[in-house]
Amino acid sequence: MKLASEQAAGNGTKRLRIFILDDHEVVRRGLQDLLEGEGFEIVGQSGSAREATKMIPALHPDVAVLDVRLPDGTGIEVCRDVRSIDPSLRCLILTSYDDERSLRSAVLAGAVGYVLKQISGNDLVAALRRAAAGETLFDPGIESRVVEGMTKPGAVDPRMEDLSPQEQRILGLIGQGLTNKQISEEMFLAEKTVKNYVSSVLAKLGFERRTQAAVYVAKQGADGGDPGRLHEH
């Protein structure tokens, strides 16, 4: 009896390339054994959010499987950060924790799905194939409910919860049209520090350009939000 990997090679089917991020080595090895036995290629793995953020864009897997809670960050942050570098990257959150906030954050980070580790091996394999094929694995309606919650008048965009007070202030100054140099003078920070803050703000909000952030701040005010809070000193 041929293994799935041998069958894939024999019929010319492209082997799907997977990256694994989990801080438990036993989990990583278990996933690698399972997926390689099903014909997947493990192109990289890590137990560090910081390391994975550097590796994933360089390796460009078909799907990155990311644990949520890590010693130096979260898989959701990794998803958001790598997709800010390359929006074509597909990330599947695989976690032991079933909580609404993480699920919402995963949607906003651009993940293709949020799957609990209790999932069976066969279901995980099927989920990865669907994700690699371009499908979204969230239950129907979840993404629309998250977006609806962001656009209700007076509603607080949950992405703002990820911004530190300093980052919120910088976002407000971006909304006023200030350059990095002007922000550095306003906040008595080095211009390089401001540049790093701006990059972090854009990544956390899922934007590629500061003009998008400026429009976002203006829209928050137009929709009845509280942009003034962003401008407080």
C-alpha positions in Angstrom: 0.0 0.0 0.0 1.4 3.4 -1.0 1.7 6.3 1.3 -0.2 9.4 0.5 3.1 11.2 -0.2 4.1 8.5 -2.7 0.7 8.6 -4.4 1.0 12.4 -4.7 4.4 12.1 -6.2 3.2 9.4 -8.6 0.3 11.3 -10.0 2.1 14.6 -10.2 0.0 16.3 -7.6 1.8 19.2 -6.0 2.8 18.6 -2.4 1.3 21.3 -0.1 4.0 23.1 1.9 3.2 23.7 5.5 4.9 25.8 8.3 4.3 24.8 12.0 4.5 27.3 14.9 4.0 25.8 18.3 6.1 26.2 21.5 5.7 22.5 22.4 8.2 20.3 20.5 6.0 17.2 21.0 3.1 18.9 19.3 5.3 20.0 16.4 6.7 16.5 15.9 3.2 15.0 16.1 1.9 17.4 13.5 4.9 16.8 11.3 4.5 13.0 11.4 0.7 13.3 10.7 1.1 15.7 7.8 4.1 14.1 6.2 2.2 10.8 6.3 -0.6 12.5 4.3 1.8 13.8 1.6 2.4 17.4 3.0 5.9 18.9 3.0 6.9 20.6 6.2 9.1 23.5 5.0 9.8 24.9 8.5 8.8 25.0 12.1 9.5 27.1 15.2 8.5 27.6 18.8 9.1 31.3 18.7 6.7 34.0 17.4 9.6 36.3 16.6 11.5 33.6 14.7 8.4 32.6 12.8 7.6 36.1 11.7 11.0 36.2 9.9 10.8 32.6 8.6 7.3 32.5 7.1 7.6 35.3 4.5 10.9 33.9 3.4 9.7 30.3 3.1 6.2 31.2 1.7 4.4 28.0 2.7 0.9 27.2 1.3 -0.4 27.4 4.8 1.2 28.4 8.1 -0.3 26.5 11.1 0.0 28.9 14.1 -0.5 28.2 17.8 -2.1 31.2 19.7 -0.1 31.4 23.0 3.6 31.5 22.7 6.4 32.6 25.1 7.2 35.7 23.1 3.9 36.6 21.5 0.9 35.1 19.8 0.2 33.2 16.6 -2.5 35.9 15.8 0.2 38.6 16.0 2.4 36.5 13.7 -0.5 36.1 11.3 -1.1 39.8 11.2 2.6 40.7 10.9 3.5 38.2 8.1 0.4 39.2 6.1 1.4 42.9 6.4 4.5 41.8 4.6 2.8 39.4 2.1 -1.0 39.5 2.1 -1.1 36.3 0.0 0.1 34.2 3.0 -2.5 31.9 4.4 -2.5 31.3 8.1 -4.6 28.7 10.1 -4.8 29.3 13.8 -4.6 26.0 15.7 -5.2 26.4 19.5 -6.4 24.8 22.7 -8.3 27.9 23.7 -11.9 28.6 22.5 -12.5 32.2 23.3 -14.5 34.9 21.5 -11.8 37.6 21.6 -9.1 35.4 20.1 -11.5 34.3 17.4 -12.4 37.9 16.6 -8.8 38.9 16.5 -8.0 36.0 14.2 -10.6 37.2 11.7 -9.2 40.7 11.9 -5.6 39.5 11.4 -6.6 37.8 8.2 -6.4 34.2 9.3 -8.2 31.6 7.1 -9.6 29.7 10.0 -9.5 29.1 13.8 -9.4 25.5 14.7 -9.2 23.8 18.1 -6.5 21.2 18.8 -9.2 18.7 19.7 -9.8 18.4 15.9 -9.3 14.9 14.4 -6.3 14.3 12.2 -8.5 13.7 9.2 -10.4 16.9 9.7 -7.2 18.9 10.1 -5.8 17.4 6.9 -9.0 18.3 5.1 -9.0 21.9 6.6 -5.4 22.4 5.4 -6.3 21.3 1.9 -9.3 23.7 1.9 -7.2 26.5 3.2 -4.5 26.0 0.6 -7.2 25.9 -2.1 -8.2 29.4 -1.1 -11.2 28.6 1.1 -12.1 30.4 4.4 -12.7 28.0 7.2 -14.7 30.2 9.6 -18.3 29.3 10.2 -20.6 31.2 7.9 -21.5 34.6 9.3 -18.6 35.0 11.8 -16.6 37.3 9.5 -19.6 39.4 8.7 -20.6 39.7 12.4 -17.1 40.9 13.2 -17.1 43.5 10.4 -20.6 44.5 11.4 -19.5 45.0 15.0 -16.7 47.3 13.7 -19.1 49.5 11.6 -21.9 50.0 14.0 -22.2 53.7 15.0 -20.4 54.3 18.2 -18.9 50.8 18.3 -15.3 50.4 19.4 -13.1 48.7 16.8 -11.7 45.7 18.6 -8.4 46.3 16.8 -7.9 49.3 18.9 -7.6 47.0 22.0 -4.3 45.8 20.5 -2.8 49.3 20.4 -0.9 50.6 23.4 -1.8 54.2 24.6 1.4 55.4 22.9 0.4 53.8 19.6 -3.2 55.2 19.9 -1.7 58.7 20.3 0.5 58.2 17.3 -2.4 57.0 15.2 -4.3 60.2 16.2 -1.3 62.3 15.0 -1.2 60.3 11.7 -4.8 61.2 11.4 -3.9 64.9 11.7 -1.5 64.5 8.8 1.7 64.8 10.7 4.9 63.4 9.3 7.2 61.1 11.3 9.5 64.1 12.0 6.6 66.2 13.2 5.3 63.4 15.4 8.8 62.9 16.9 8.9 66.6 17.8 5.4 66.5 19.2 6.1 63.5 21.4 9.8 64.1 22.1 10.8 60.8 20.6 13.6 59.8 18.1 12.3 59.8 14.5 13.5 56.2 14.2 11.4 55.3 17.2 8.4 56.9 15.7 8.9 55.0 12.4 8.9 51.8 14.4 5.7 52.8 16.2 4.0 53.7 12.9 5.0 50.3 11.4 3.5 48.6 14.4 0.3 50.6 14.3 -0.2 49.8 10.6 0.5 46.1 11.1 -1.9 45.8 14.0 -4.7 47.6 12.0 -4.0 45.6 8.9 -3.0 48.6 6.8 -0.1 48.9 4.3 0.1 52.7 4.0 -0.2 55.5 6.5 -2.8 57.2 4.2 -5.1 54.3 5.0 -4.6 55.0 8.7 -5.4 58.7 8.2 -8.6 57.8 6.4 -9.5 55.3 9.2 -9.2 58.0 11.9 -11.3 60.4 9.8 -14.0 57.7 9.3 -14.0 56.9 13.0 -15.0 60.5 13.7 -17.6 60.5 10.9 -19.2 57.3 12.2 -19.7 58.7 15.6 -16.6 57.1 17.2 -14.3 59.0 19.5 -11.3 60.1 17.4 -10.6 62.8 20.0 -9.4 60.1 22.3 -6.7 59.4 19.8 -5.4 62.9 19.9 -5.1 63.3 23.6 -1.7 64.3 24.9 
